[in-house]
Amino acid sequence: MTAQSLQTFSAPLGRSILTITAVSLIFLIAVGTLQIFLGFQRVGSQRTILLCVGGYLLLLVCASLLLKVQGYNVTKDHLVVKWGAWTKKFPLASIMKVQVKPYALRGSIRLMANGGVWSYLGRFSSNELGRFSSYVSDPEKTVIISLADNTIVVSPQDPTGFVAALGSKSGGGL
């Protein structure tokens, strides 16, 4: 792709997500390390259980990186959301409305989602938006994208520039 056909927007961690992530990871690392330390001091099944639980908790720290929203690309035809080891494409032609709205997740409930470790990622519901998909790493910089069949919420570092990029790629009809 040429530089003109691809615009990239980063998804830096907001203060609240950084705090939740740091506290969660410190807790997992501390308890996991303690379990392993205690496991080496035991024998038999106690040793096995403590070592397995400790190893599992430390493995969760690494696996949690799969919950991180990495960024957003606006191509000629699609909005591409990058998270974990995956990407999700949304056709620009299906975008009905785009709105910058800080803290758009406020008042929402998680239906099937991660709520704060590295991101707010998954399916949510709120009175204002109904059911929607969230790919948010900074709740302060949220953008609501209404699609023909779904609503998504994202959080690019530059929400205004992101909306402008979506408008220019869709013929300015947003």
Order of alpha helices (4+ residues) and beta strands (2+ residues): beta-alpha-alpha-beta-beta-beta-beta-beta-beta-beta-beta-beta-alpha
